[in-house]
Amino acid sequence: PERSWNLNAGFELTFLESALRLRSDYFLTIVDDRIEKIHRDEPPVNVDRAEVHGAETIFEARFPKVLPWLDLSSSIAYTFIHARNTDRSASERVNKGPWLEFTPEHQVTWDLRLGFDAGTSLTLWGHSSIGQRIYVMRRAPASQDAPYSSDLYEAVRLHAPVYLNLQLSQAVGPHIEVIARAMNILDDYAADPFNPGAGRQIWLGLKAGL
């Protein structure tokens, strides 16, 4: 069975009566005998070891009544991820190389929220994942019966998508809210070339409550 060891450590600093917050965390996960499925009709096999460690930093700002008629809050987060398969057996079919597929090296998320006294709110948020990889065939095996080798594969970097979204809402009375939302404004596509995801989307809605 899999065995996992996990570690997390961090700190948080606050300024201006907690209006500004800075938090940073380090994380580590080591998995021995990580279970991996190669083919649907074959039993899973175990990878000797996989290691993931990195750091995340989050900066937040919250200013109620930054102006007499405006509330403002915002945050931005950056995460660095170092993920590797440390099983170096070139003859094990589960191994194509040291990289863990579709695991980004860098992730960035952000949001900006504005609230107006007139009952209007504006939210701008998004995220980006950078440095994802997938394995492709470097060359064909010498024959159908040739022994497996991880040298047949190479890792290539995938597209780094940037998603940006916008929402505008207006309160109409105490129980009704009109919402307009634009998702993926930049019309970007996901890193997976076989699953590009949805493009730009526009949503209009009405929210009502008792």
Buried (B, 14 or more C-beta within 10 A) or exposed (E): EEEEEEEEEEEEEEEEEEBBBEBBBBBBBBBBBBEBEEEEEEEEBBBBBBBBBBBBBBBBBBBEEBEEEEBBBBBBBBBBBEBBBEBEEBEBBBBBBBBBBEBBBBBBBBBBBBBBEEBEBEBBBBBBBBBBBBBEEEEEEEEEEEEEEBEBBBBEEBBBBBBBBBBBBBBEEEEEBBBEBBBBBEEBBBBBEEEEEEEEEEEEEEEEEE
